[in-house]
Every structure is written in C-alpha cells, then in structure tokens.
Amino acid sequence: YYPFDTLPVTISHRGVDNGNAVQHSIEALEKTSQLKPDYIEMDVQETKDGQFIVMHDTDLLALTGNPGGTHDYTLAELTGMTASENGMAAPVPSFDEYLEKADELGQKLLVEIKVTKADSPKLTQNFLKKYGQRLIAKGHQMQSLDYRTIIEIKQYSEKLVSFFILPFNSIYPTTVADGYTMEYTSLDQNFMVKSWIRRKSVYAWTPNEEESMTKMLLLQVDGIITDNMTDLQSLMEEMKENRRYPDLFFLQFQSLIYNFE
C-alpha cells in the first residue's frame, strides 16, 4: 500500500452525484456514469409477481405518491409509476432495464438485495438464476444487510464478489463475505487492520463531506460510497498531487498507536 497512490474505488450511492437526478433513475445512471465512478450502488427489491424493481424504500409513498410497498404491485404496475425528488421526476426502472443500460454504458454496479418479510423464500436464488452469470461476466458486485443472502451468493459462485453490510462497528464478524460495507462514523483503524489480516475488503458508506471523506482516505479503506462523487474525485486528485505532511504524519501516528497496542 502506498498512501495517496493506492486510492479506494469510488462508488456512487443510489446512482446520483450531488442530487443530479432522481435516485435510481436511468437518467441518474446516465449522468453519473459520465464521471466514471468504479461502481454505482443501487438497490433491488422483489415485486408482487416475483420480478425485480430498482427501489430503495420499502414504502413507495415518499417517492411515488402510491401507498404500500413493492410487494403490493406487479412489475408492470411499478414501472408505470413516476418517482419524484428535489423538484425532478423520472420513471421507476426495472432491474432488467437498469442492468441493460449499465452494461451498455460499461458501468459496473454494486447491487444491493433489499430483504423484507414479504419476500418469496427463494428470492436470492431466483435473482441469481436470472442474473448471476451476467453479473460475474460484467464485473458487477453485490451486497446485503441479510447474511443469509450473502451465504446464498457465495454458494452460487465464489466468483461473484459480495459485501456484508454492517450498520455499526462492534465485534469483528467471521463470515464468508469478500468484505464489509460499514457506516463510516464507527469505522476505525482497528477494524481496518483486522480486515487486512483476514484479506477482507472494506467499503465506507456514506461519507459526503470533505472531512469525513478525508478520514476514510486516511483509514485506507478499499472503497468509498458517496452521494457526492464529484467532490470525492476532486479530493482524491488533490491528495495525490499535494502530499500534505499533516496527513502523512497522521498515517504514521496511527501505525505507532496500533503497534503500541
């Protein structure tokens, strides 16, 4: 590892950059992919008829104005809805449509399977049967808050990189996941060192301010998921070009603390 040369992969949260379009929309995907992030993070949910829609919230009301959740509607009904956010509007896309556009653009995805109590028993298996080989072939990755989903992904194929999402830092987990996506406020050097020893990657989710992004860069995370891709890319370029001595000192200081402990 070479500080400020070996930088983390960049991941756009929900496909947006500084509110450039409606989250998870095809328009946001097209706009944000022009910035060439390493991955675009997006969420997939199951529909009433066992298909897959691109949507984060289990409650549709806030974005679409329609009551209920994704399991209350068929794929055709959901893709007929319009999502509105920040004075903008866009059609709700199916995962087929979103994946097709991403592959057309050459944009890799970090696909999160959203698990709910209303899901069918074979949700993950059905998803992988339909999309697994294509995800592997195009270099897409997956993640989930549900560990059973991670197990099913790794049972399907070791080649399909998957991350187990951790809302906070507590006891270091022993899992089959390739790495961990952790809420950045509790991520620390101790967790990072344990991950290096176990050869697990770590994605920080979701620092959006320069101060928090800088902290994650100094922790030497493997990836940063952010809503502000332009800001992250500018910060990374600045750190590469201007090696700030306080930052280098901080890295050395962390090393000394860890060795002392």
Buried (B, 14 or more C-beta within 10 A) or exposed (E): EEBBEEBBBBBBBBBBBEBBBBBBBBBBBBBBBEBEBBBBBBBBBBBBEBBBBBBBBBEBEEBBEBEEBBBBBBBEBBBEBBBBBEEBBBBBBBBBBBBEBBBEBEBBBBBBBBBEEBBEEEBBBBBBEEBBBEBBEBEBBBBBBBBEBBBBBBEBBEEBBBBBBBEEBEEBEEBEBBBBBBBBEEBEBEBBBEBBEEEBBBBBBBBBEBEBBBBBBBBBBBBBBBBBBEBBBEBBEEBEEEEEEEBEEBBEEBEEEEEEE
